[in-house]
């Protein structure tokens, strides 16, 4: 089971403690008067946490945070790609899937994106499938034949559901797929009896709404002792880790959930983001933590001692500069980060070479890119993950 609290040495906490006592000094660290993020829909965990962080920035640094909600990965990523926002508090789709050039990010208008992480939240919650509580659903296997939400333009939601279904040796073909235009609409669909299950973080506002509705809420379990189930899940989604969640709708220390998790939200930029601004934003996120901690469900996951510096998307050099200053970035972290950047370079070179072939047919383009991607990664000795 993942134990994030032991990831960093206690010396890091000592190094940060002094910095946390002097908010006025942070005003000189390079943040502009107004910064902008994209985030998930209003009411989502990512949006609620962004609002709380914005309050701390305003009250302590006189910096305004403008939050632009987006109902799917593409809607959140376009403003970041086009430079209309500084950062994005996002999820797996806009980070890992966009890096990999997969799903919607494998279309001709996208391709592999050179994204970078600043910092991420690793909370006592899970990212998993929630279901209506009036259908006697207890495990993932019980989802067979049920109506499951498919959110248009959100590969991170849809592919994650597919991966979790594989835990019970199920696929999307074993459930009834119901399409919705956004994350919030999918959960409203469960309340309105248009669907039976959807993907979310357990601390999502929509999950609490379902719990309070006449249908109620249940989180189907993925027991840790089901080794074959976890092997299937990790084959489909290597970014998931088993986690005992105690935070979220219907969850507590006395009623935990055994299931999957990964960092969420993830504060994201592109590789070419201004280093000083990234440094300043990362510094503010760490040093203002005591101010915004407790202001939204799951927000404690942003603490520095919960960071996973060897995940699947590389960190930005501006964030690394701050982590080095406070003594939490190691040579092993840098070596892992360099490997992830090399993977992005392999993907970008494969994309550029494939696009130059001028394939115009949409279906042929998708098939051709998947083949080119797989060939390039395997030639570099890297796991393509999707075959």
TORKOL-4160 file (C-alpha; in steps of 0.2 Angstrom, whole numbers, padded with zeros to 4 digits, m for minus):
387
<pt num="1" X="0000" Y="0000" Z="0000"/>
<pt num="2" X="0006" Y="0017" Z="m0004"/>
<pt num="3" X="0014" Y="0027" Z="0011"/>
<pt num="4" X="0016" Y="0045" Z="0005"/>
<pt num="5" X="0021" Y="0052" Z="0022"/>
<pt num="6" X="0038" Y="0043" Z="0021"/>
<pt num="7" X="0043" Y="0049" Z="0004"/>
<pt num="8" X="0054" Y="0064" Z="0010"/>
<pt num="9" X="0066" Y="0066" Z="0024"/>
<pt num="10" X="0062" Y="0076" Z="0040"/>
<pt num="11" X="0075" Y="0088" Z="0035"/>
<pt num="12" X="0063" Y="0095" Z="0022"/>
<pt num="13" X="0050" Y="0100" Z="0034"/>
<pt num="14" X="0063" Y="0109" Z="0044"/>
<pt num="15" X="0069" Y="0119" Z="0029"/>
<pt num="16" X="0052" Y="0124" Z="0024"/>
<pt num="17" X="0046" Y="0129" Z="0042"/>
<pt num="18" X="0056" Y="0145" Z="0042"/>
<pt num="19" X="0050" Y="0150" Z="0025"/>
<pt num="20" X="0032" Y="0148" Z="0029"/>
<pt num="21" X="0033" Y="0161" Z="0043"/>
<pt num="22" X="0036" Y="0175" Z="0031"/>
<pt num="23" X="0022" Y="0178" Z="0018"/>
<pt num="24" X="0028" Y="0196" Z="0014"/>
<pt num="25" X="0044" Y="0190" Z="0008"/>
<pt num="26" X="0035" Y="0179" Z="m0005"/>
<pt num="27" X="0028" Y="0194" Z="m0013"/>
<pt num="28" X="0046" Y="0197" Z="m0020"/>
<pt num="29" X="0046" Y="0179" Z="m0027"/>
<pt num="30" X="0040" Y="0183" Z="m0045"/>
<pt num="31" X="0021" Y="0181" Z="m0045"/>
<pt num="32" X="0011" Y="0193" Z="m0055"/>
<pt num="33" X="m0004" Y="0203" Z="m0048"/>
<pt num="34" X="m0015" Y="0191" Z="m0057"/>
<pt num="35" X="m0013" Y="0173" Z="m0062"/>
<pt num="36" X="m0024" Y="0161" Z="m0071"/>
<pt num="37" X="m0028" Y="0142" Z="m0070"/>
<pt num="38" X="m0040" Y="0131" Z="m0079"/>
<pt num="39" X="m0048" Y="0118" Z="m0067"/>
<pt num="40" X="m0062" Y="0105" Z="m0068"/>
<pt num="41" X="m0081" Y="0110" Z="m0067"/>
<pt num="42" X="m0088" Y="0121" Z="m0053"/>
<pt num="43" X="m0091" Y="0110" Z="m0038"/>
<pt num="44" X="m0077" Y="0097" Z="m0042"/>
<pt num="45" X="m0063" Y="0093" Z="m0030"/>
<pt num="46" X="m0051" Y="0102" Z="m0041"/>
<pt num="47" X="m0061" Y="0118" Z="m0043"/>
<pt num="48" X="m0065" Y="0119" Z="m0024"/>
<pt num="49" X="m0047" Y="0117" Z="m0020"/>
<pt num="50" X="m0042" Y="0130" Z="m0033"/>
<pt num="51" X="m0054" Y="0142" Z="m0025"/>
<pt num="52" X="m0046" Y="0139" Z="m0008"/>
<pt num="53" X="m0029" Y="0141" Z="m0014"/>
<pt num="54" X="m0034" Y="0157" Z="m0023"/>
<pt num="55" X="m0041" Y="0164" Z="m0006"/>
<pt num="56" X="m0024" Y="0161" Z="0002"/>
<pt num="57" X="m0015" Y="0169" Z="m0013"/>
<pt num="58" X="m0026" Y="0184" Z="m0011"/>
<pt num="59" X="m0025" Y="0186" Z="0007"/>
<pt num="60" X="m0007" Y="0183" Z="0010"/>
<pt num="61" X="0001" Y="0189" Z="m0006"/>
<pt num="62" X="m0012" Y="0201" Z="m0014"/>
<pt num="63" X="m0012" Y="0190" Z="m0029"/>
<pt num="64" X="m0028" Y="0186" Z="m0038"/>
<pt num="65" X="m0031" Y="0169" Z="m0045"/>
<pt num="66" X="m0043" Y="0168" Z="m0060"/>
<pt num="67" X="m0050" Y="0151" Z="m0062"/>
<pt num="68" X="m0057" Y="0145" Z="m0079"/>
<pt num="69" X="m0068" Y="0129" Z="m0077"/>
<pt num="70" X="m0067" Y="0117" Z="m0091"/>
<pt num="71" X="m0079" Y="0102" Z="m0092"/>
<pt num="72" X="m0066" Y="0090" Z="m0100"/>
<pt num="73" X="m0048" Y="0088" Z="m0103"/>
<pt num="74" X="m0048" Y="0097" Z="m0120"/>
<pt num="75" X="m0057" Y="0112" Z="m0113"/>
<pt num="76" X="m0044" Y="0113" Z="m0099"/>
<pt num="77" X="m0029" Y="0110" Z="m0110"/>
<pt num="78" X="m0033" Y="0122" Z="m0125"/>
<pt num="79" X="m0031" Y="0138" Z="m0114"/>
<pt num="80" X="m0015" Y="0132" Z="m0107"/>
<pt num="81" X="m0008" Y="0126" Z="m0124"/>
<pt num="82" X="m0012" Y="0143" Z="m0131"/>
<pt num="83" X="m0005" Y="0153" Z="m0117"/>
<pt num="84" X="m0022" Y="0161" Z="m0111"/>
<pt num="85" X="m0019" Y="0154" Z="m0094"/>
<pt num="86" X="m0003" Y="0152" Z="m0084"/>
<pt num="87" X="m0006" Y="0134" Z="m0076"/>
<pt num="88" X="m0019" Y="0121" Z="m0075"/>
<pt num="89" X="m0026" Y="0111" Z="m0060"/>
<pt num="90" X="m0030" Y="0096" Z="m0070"/>
<pt num="91" X="m0030" Y="0077" Z="m0070"/>
<pt num="92" X="m0022" Y="0062" Z="m0079"/>
<pt num="93" X="m0029" Y="0066" Z="m0096"/>
<pt num="94" X="m0021" Y="0083" Z="m0098"/>
<pt num="95" X="m0005" Y="0077" Z="m0090"/>
<pt num="96" X="m0001" Y="0059" Z="m0094"/>
<pt num="97" X="m0012" Y="0056" Z="m0109"/>
<pt num="98" X="m0007" Y="0072" Z="m0117"/>
<pt num="99" X="0011" Y="0068" Z="m0115"/>
<pt num="100" X="0008" Y="0051" Z="m0123"/>
<pt num="101" X="m0002" Y="0058" Z="m0138"/>
<pt num="102" X="m0016" Y="0046" Z="m0133"/>
<pt num="103" X="m0035" Y="0046" Z="m0136"/>
<pt num="104" X="m0041" Y="0064" Z="m0140"/>
<pt num="105" X="m0023" Y="0069" Z="m0139"/>
<pt num="106" X="m0018" Y="0058" Z="m0153"/>
<pt num="107" X="m0029" Y="0067" Z="m0166"/>
<pt num="108" X="m0021" Y="0077" Z="m0179"/>
<pt num="109" X="m0023" Y="0094" Z="m0170"/>
<pt num="110" X="m0014" Y="0088" Z="m0155"/>
<pt num="111" X="m0001" Y="0075" Z="m0154"/>
<pt num="112" X="0011" Y="0072" Z="m0139"/>
<pt num="113" X="0012" Y="0088" Z="m0128"/>
<pt num="114" X="0028" Y="0093" Z="m0119"/>
<pt num="115" X="0020" Y="0096" Z="m0102"/>
<pt num="116" X="0027" Y="0098" Z="m0085"/>
<pt num="117" X="0022" Y="0096" Z="m0067"/>
<pt num="118" X="0024" Y="0109" Z="m0054"/>
<pt num="119" X="0017" Y="0100" Z="m0039"/>
<pt num="120" X="0002" Y="0089" Z="m0036"/>
<pt num="121" X="m0010" Y="0083" Z="m0023"/>
<pt num="122" X="m0009" Y="0066" Z="m0015"/>
<pt num="123" X="m0023" Y="0065" Z="m0003"/>
<pt num="124" X="m0032" Y="0052" Z="0008"/>
<pt num="125" X="m0045" Y="0050" Z="m0006"/>
<pt num="126" X="m0046" Y="0038" Z="m0021"/>
<pt num="127" X="m0049" Y="0041" Z="m0039"/>
<pt num="128" X="m0062" Y="0027" Z="m0044"/>
<pt num="129" X="m0079" Y="0023" Z="m0049"/>
<pt num="130" X="m0094" Y="0029" Z="m0039"/>
<pt num="131" X="m0111" Y="0021" Z="m0041"/>
<pt num="132" X="m0129" Y="0023" Z="m0035"/>
<pt num="133" X="m0132" Y="0015" Z="m0019"/>
<pt num="134" X="m0149" Y="0008" Z="m0023"/>
<pt num="135" X="m0143" Y="m0006" Z="m0034"/>
<pt num="136" X="m0134" Y="m0018" Z="m0022"/>
<pt num="137" X="m0117" Y="m0014" Z="m0030"/>
<pt num="138" X="m0102" Y="m0019" Z="m0019"/>
<pt num="139" X="m0088" Y="m0023" Z="m0030"/>
<pt num="140" X="m0082" Y="m0019" Z="m0048"/>
<pt num="141" X="m0089" Y="m0035" Z="m0054"/>
<pt num="142" X="m0107" Y="m0029" Z="m0049"/>
<pt num="143" X="m0106" Y="m0016" Z="m0062"/>
<pt num="144" X="m0109" Y="m0028" Z="m0076"/>
<pt num="145" X="m0124" Y="m0023" Z="m0086"/>
<pt num="146" X="m0126" Y="m0006" Z="m0077"/>
<pt num="147" X="m0127" Y="0011" Z="m0085"/>
<pt num="148" X="m0110" Y="0019" Z="m0084"/>
<pt num="149" X="m0106" Y="0037" Z="m0089"/>
<pt num="150" X="m0095" Y="0041" Z="m0104"/>
<pt num="151" X="m0089" Y="0059" Z="m0104"/>
<pt num="152" X="m0086" Y="0066" Z="m0121"/>
<pt num="153" X="m0069" Y="0073" Z="m0123"/>
<pt num="154" X="m0062" Y="0066" Z="m0107"/>
<pt num="155" X="m0050" Y="0052" Z="m0110"/>
<pt num="156" X="m0044" Y="0052" Z="m0092"/>
<pt num="157" X="m0062" Y="0048" Z="m0086"/>
<pt num="158" X="m0067" Y="0036" Z="m0099"/>
<pt num="159" X="m0050" Y="0026" Z="m0100"/>
<pt num="160" X="m0049" Y="0025" Z="m0081"/>
<pt num="161" X="m0066" Y="0018" Z="m0080"/>
<pt num="162" X="m0061" Y="0005" Z="m0093"/>
<pt num="163" X="m0045" Y="0001" Z="m0083"/>
<pt num="164" X="m0055" Y="m0001" Z="m0067"/>
<pt num="165" X="m0067" Y="m0012" Z="m0076"/>
<pt num="166" X="m0053" Y="m0023" Z="m0081"/>
<pt num="167" X="m0050" Y="m0027" Z="m0062"/>
<pt num="168" X="m0065" Y="m0038" Z="m0063"/>
<pt num="169" X="m0061" Y="m0044" Z="m0081"/>
<pt num="170" X="m0074" Y="m0033" Z="m0088"/>
<pt num="171" X="m0073" Y="m0020" Z="m0102"/>
<pt num="172" X="m0084" Y="m0006" Z="m0109"/>
<pt num="173" X="m0093" Y="m0020" Z="m0119"/>
<pt num="174" X="m0100" Y="m0027" Z="m0103"/>
<pt num="175" X="m0109" Y="m0011" Z="m0097"/>
<pt num="176" X="m0121" Y="0001" Z="m0105"/>
<pt num="177" X="m0112" Y="0016" Z="m0110"/>
<pt num="178" X="m0121" Y="0033" Z="m0108"/>
<pt num="179" X="m0114" Y="0049" Z="m0115"/>
<pt num="180" X="m0113" Y="0065" Z="m0106"/>
<pt num="181" X="m0106" Y="0082" Z="m0111"/>
<pt num="182" X="m0096" Y="0085" Z="m0095"/>
<pt num="183" X="m0091" Y="0078" Z="m0078"/>
<pt num="184" X="m0104" Y="0087" Z="m0068"/>
<pt num="185" X="m0118" Y="0082" Z="m0080"/>
<pt num="186" X="m0112" Y="0063" Z="m0078"/>
<pt num="187" X="m0115" Y="0064" Z="m0059"/>
<pt num="188" X="m0131" Y="0073" Z="m0061"/>
<pt num="189" X="m0136" Y="0059" Z="m0073"/>
<pt num="190" X="m0134" Y="0047" Z="m0059"/>
<pt num="191" X="m0145" Y="0057" Z="m0047"/>
<pt num="192" X="m0158" Y="0059" Z="m0061"/>
<pt num="193" X="m0158" Y="0040" Z="m0064"/>
<pt num="194" X="m0150" Y="0042" Z="m0082"/>
<pt num="195" X="m0134" Y="0032" Z="m0077"/>
<pt num="196" X="m0129" Y="0021" Z="m0063"/>
<pt num="197" X="m0110" Y="0024" Z="m0061"/>
<pt num="198" X="m0096" Y="0037" Z="m0065"/>
<pt num="199" X="m0078" Y="0041" Z="m0061"/>
<pt num="200" X="m0073" Y="0054" Z="m0049"/>
<pt num="201" X="m0061" Y="0058" Z="m0034"/>
<pt num="202" X="m0070" Y="0052" Z="m0018"/>
<pt num="203" X="m0070" Y="0070" Z="m0011"/>
<pt num="204" X="m0079" Y="0078" Z="m0027"/>
<pt num="205" X="m0094" Y="0089" Z="m0023"/>
<pt num="206" X="m0104" Y="0079" Z="m0035"/>
<pt num="207" X="m0101" Y="0063" Z="m0025"/>
<pt num="208" X="m0107" Y="0071" Z="m0009"/>
<pt num="209" X="m0123" Y="0077" Z="m0019"/>
<pt num="210" X="m0126" Y="0059" Z="m0024"/>
<pt num="211" X="m0123" Y="0053" Z="m0007"/>
<pt num="212" X="m0137" Y="0065" Z="0000"/>
<pt num="213" X="m0149" Y="0060" Z="m0015"/>
<pt num="214" X="m0163" Y="0047" Z="m0014"/>
<pt num="215" X="m0152" Y="0035" Z="m0023"/>
<pt num="216" X="m0137" Y="0036" Z="m0012"/>
<pt num="217" X="m0119" Y="0032" Z="m0015"/>
<pt num="218" X="m0107" Y="0017" Z="m0015"/>
<pt num="219" X="m0089" Y="0015" Z="m0020"/>
<pt num="220" X="m0086" Y="m0002" Z="m0027"/>
<pt num="221" X="m0071" Y="m0010" Z="m0019"/>
<pt num="222" X="m0055" Y="m0016" Z="m0027"/>
<pt num="223" X="m0048" Y="m0027" Z="m0013"/>
<pt num="224" X="m0029" Y="m0027" Z="m0010"/>
<pt num="225" X="m0028" Y="m0046" Z="m0009"/>
<pt num="226" X="m0035" Y="m0048" Z="m0027"/>
<pt num="227" X="m0018" Y="m0049" Z="m0035"/>
<pt num="228" X="m0024" Y="m0055" Z="m0052"/>
<pt num="229" X="m0036" Y="m0040" Z="m0052"/>
<pt num="230" X="m0023" Y="m0028" Z="m0048"/>
<pt num="231" X="m0011" Y="m0035" Z="m0061"/>
<pt num="232" X="m0025" Y="m0033" Z="m0074"/>
<pt num="233" X="m0028" Y="m0015" Z="m0068"/>
<pt num="234" X="m0009" Y="m0011" Z="m0068"/>
<pt num="235" X="m0007" Y="m0018" Z="m0086"/>
<pt num="236" X="m0020" Y="m0006" Z="m0092"/>
<pt num="237" X="m0016" Y="0009" Z="m0081"/>
<pt num="238" X="0002" Y="0009" Z="m0073"/>
<pt num="239" X="m0001" Y="0026" Z="m0065"/>
<pt num="240" X="m0013" Y="0018" Z="m0053"/>
<pt num="241" X="m0008" Y="0013" Z="m0035"/>
<pt num="242" X="m0018" Y="0004" Z="m0022"/>
<pt num="243" X="m0024" Y="0016" Z="m0008"/>
<pt num="244" X="m0034" Y="0015" Z="0008"/>
<pt num="245" X="m0045" Y="0030" Z="0006"/>
<pt num="246" X="m0053" Y="0038" Z="0022"/>
<pt num="247" X="m0058" Y="0054" Z="0014"/>
<pt num="248" X="m0073" Y="0057" Z="0004"/>
<pt num="249" X="m0092" Y="0055" Z="0003"/>
<pt num="250" X="m0097" Y="0041" Z="0014"/>
<pt num="251" X="m0079" Y="0037" Z="0019"/>
<pt num="252" X="m0070" Y="0038" Z="0036"/>
<pt num="253" X="m0057" Y="0029" Z="0046"/>
<pt num="254" X="m0070" Y="0017" Z="0051"/>
<pt num="255" X="m0077" Y="0015" Z="0034"/>
<pt num="256" X="m0062" Y="0015" Z="0022"/>
<pt num="257" X="m0062" Y="0011" Z="0003"/>
<pt num="258" X="m0049" Y="m0001" Z="m0004"/>
<pt num="259" X="m0046" Y="0006" Z="m0022"/>
<pt num="260" X="m0035" Y="0015" Z="m0034"/>
<pt num="261" X="m0027" Y="0032" Z="m0033"/>
<pt num="262" X="m0015" Y="0044" Z="m0042"/>
<pt num="263" X="m0011" Y="0062" Z="m0040"/>
<pt num="264" X="m0026" Y="0074" Z="m0042"/>
<pt num="265" X="m0026" Y="0089" Z="m0045"/>
<pt num="266" X="m0010" Y="0091" Z="m0054"/>
<pt num="267" X="m0003" Y="0108" Z="m0056"/>
<pt num="268" X="0003" Y="0108" Z="m0074"/>
<pt num="269" X="0012" Y="0119" Z="m0086"/>
<pt num="270" X="0021" Y="0117" Z="m0103"/>
<pt num="271" X="0040" Y="0114" Z="m0104"/>
<pt num="272" X="0042" Y="0132" Z="m0111"/>
<pt num="273" X="0033" Y="0140" Z="m0096"/>
<pt num="274" X="0043" Y="0155" Z="m0089"/>
<pt num="275" X="0055" Y="0147" Z="m0076"/>
<pt num="276" X="0054" Y="0161" Z="m0063"/>
<pt num="277" X="0035" Y="0161" Z="m0064"/>
<pt num="278" X="0035" Y="0142" Z="m0061"/>
<pt num="279" X="0047" Y="0143" Z="m0047"/>
<pt num="280" X="0036" Y="0157" Z="m0039"/>
<pt num="281" X="0020" Y="0147" Z="m0041"/>
<pt num="282" X="0028" Y="0131" Z="m0034"/>
<pt num="283" X="0035" Y="0141" Z="m0019"/>
<pt num="284" X="0019" Y="0149" Z="m0015"/>
<pt num="285" X="0010" Y="0132" Z="m0016"/>
<pt num="286" X="0022" Y="0125" Z="m0003"/>
<pt num="287" X="0024" Y="0139" Z="0008"/>
<pt num="288" X="0006" Y="0144" Z="0009"/>
<pt num="289" X="0000" Y="0127" Z="0013"/>
<pt num="290" X="m0003" Y="0131" Z="0032"/>
<pt num="291" X="m0015" Y="0145" Z="0026"/>
<pt num="292" X="m0026" Y="0134" Z="0014"/>
<pt num="293" X="m0024" Y="0117" Z="0022"/>
<pt num="294" X="m0042" Y="0112" Z="0028"/>
<pt num="295" X="m0051" Y="0124" Z="0017"/>
<pt num="296" X="m0058" Y="0111" Z="0005"/>
<pt num="297" X="m0059" Y="0092" Z="0005"/>
<pt num="298" X="m0043" Y="0083" Z="0000"/>
<pt num="299" X="m0033" Y="0099" Z="0000"/>
<pt num="300" X="m0020" Y="0091" Z="0013"/>
<pt num="301" X="m0013" Y="0081" Z="m0002"/>
<pt num="302" X="m0003" Y="0096" Z="m0008"/>
<pt num="303" X="0009" Y="0096" Z="0007"/>
<pt num="304" X="0027" Y="0094" Z="0002"/>
<pt num="305" X="0029" Y="0077" Z="0011"/>
<pt num="306" X="0016" Y="0069" Z="0000"/>
<pt num="307" X="0024" Y="0073" Z="m0017"/>
<pt num="308" X="0028" Y="0059" Z="m0028"/>
<pt num="309" X="0044" Y="0064" Z="m0037"/>
<pt num="310" X="0045" Y="0048" Z="m0048"/>
<pt num="311" X="0028" Y="0048" Z="m0056"/>
<pt num="312" X="0024" Y="0047" Z="m0075"/>
<pt num="313" X="0026" Y="0065" Z="m0080"/>
<pt num="314" X="0042" Y="0076" Z="m0078"/>
<pt num="315" X="0043" Y="0091" Z="m0067"/>
<pt num="316" X="0047" Y="0108" Z="m0073"/>
<pt num="317" X="0064" Y="0115" Z="m0071"/>
<pt num="318" X="0057" Y="0130" Z="m0061"/>
<pt num="319" X="0049" Y="0118" Z="m0049"/>
<pt num="320" X="0065" Y="0108" Z="m0047"/>
<pt num="321" X="0074" Y="0123" Z="m0043"/>
<pt num="322" X="0063" Y="0127" Z="m0028"/>
<pt num="323" X="0063" Y="0108" Z="m0023"/>
<pt num="324" X="0082" Y="0109" Z="m0023"/>
<pt num="325" X="0083" Y="0124" Z="m0013"/>
<pt num="326" X="0073" Y="0116" Z="0001"/>
<pt num="327" X="0083" Y="0100" Z="0000"/>
<pt num="328" X="0069" Y="0087" Z="m0006"/>
<pt num="329" X="0075" Y="0084" Z="m0024"/>
<pt num="330" X="0088" Y="0070" Z="m0026"/>
<pt num="331" X="0100" Y="0063" Z="m0039"/>
<pt num="332" X="0088" Y="0049" Z="m0041"/>
<pt num="333" X="0073" Y="0060" Z="m0044"/>
<pt num="334" X="0083" Y="0070" Z="m0057"/>
<pt num="335" X="0088" Y="0054" Z="m0066"/>
<pt num="336" X="0070" Y="0048" Z="m0067"/>
<pt num="337" X="0064" Y="0065" Z="m0073"/>
<pt num="338" X="0078" Y="0065" Z="m0086"/>
<pt num="339" X="0071" Y="0048" Z="m0092"/>
<pt num="340" X="0053" Y="0055" Z="m0093"/>
<pt num="341" X="0059" Y="0070" Z="m0104"/>
<pt num="342" X="0068" Y="0058" Z="m0115"/>
<pt num="343" X="0052" Y="0049" Z="m0117"/>
<pt num="344" X="0043" Y="0065" Z="m0122"/>
<pt num="345" X="0057" Y="0068" Z="m0135"/>
<pt num="346" X="0055" Y="0051" Z="m0142"/>
<pt num="347" X="0036" Y="0054" Z="m0144"/>
<pt num="348" X="0038" Y="0071" Z="m0152"/>
<pt num="349" X="0051" Y="0064" Z="m0165"/>
<pt num="350" X="0039" Y="0050" Z="m0169"/>
<pt num="351" X="0024" Y="0062" Z="m0171"/>
<pt num="352" X="0034" Y="0074" Z="m0182"/>
<pt num="353" X="0040" Y="0060" Z="m0193"/>
<pt num="354" X="0022" Y="0052" Z="m0194"/>
<pt num="355" X="0013" Y="0069" Z="m0198"/>
<pt num="356" X="0026" Y="0073" Z="m0212"/>
<pt num="357" X="0019" Y="0057" Z="m0221"/>
<pt num="358" X="0003" Y="0067" Z="m0224"/>
<pt num="359" X="m0010" Y="0054" Z="m0219"/>
<pt num="360" X="m0027" Y="0063" Z="m0222"/>
<pt num="361" X="m0040" Y="0049" Z="m0218"/>
<pt num="362" X="m0045" Y="0050" Z="m0200"/>
<pt num="363" X="m0046" Y="0032" Z="m0196"/>
<pt num="364" X="m0029" Y="0028" Z="m0205"/>
<pt num="365" X="m0021" Y="0043" Z="m0196"/>
<pt num="366" X="m0026" Y="0035" Z="m0179"/>
<pt num="367" X="m0020" Y="0018" Z="m0184"/>
<pt num="368" X="m0004" Y="0024" Z="m0191"/>
<pt num="369" X="0000" Y="0035" Z="m0177"/>
<pt num="370" X="m0003" Y="0021" Z="m0164"/>
<pt num="371" X="0009" Y="0010" Z="m0174"/>
<pt num="372" X="0022" Y="0024" Z="m0176"/>
<pt num="373" X="0021" Y="0028" Z="m0158"/>
<pt num="374" X="0023" Y="0010" Z="m0152"/>
<pt num="375" X="0038" Y="0007" Z="m0164"/>
<pt num="376" X="0047" Y="0022" Z="m0158"/>
<pt num="377" X="0045" Y="0018" Z="m0140"/>
<pt num="378" X="0050" Y="0000" Z="m0142"/>
<pt num="379" X="0065" Y="0005" Z="m0152"/>
<pt num="380" X="0070" Y="0016" Z="m0138"/>
<pt num="381" X="0067" Y="0002" Z="m0125"/>
<pt num="382" X="0052" Y="0011" Z="m0118"/>
<pt num="383" X="0035" Y="0003" Z="m0113"/>
<pt num="384" X="0022" Y="0009" Z="m0126"/>
<pt num="385" X="0008" Y="0004" Z="m0112"/>
<pt num="386" X="m0005" Y="0004" Z="m0126"/>
<pt num="387" X="m0004" Y="m0010" Z="m0139"/>
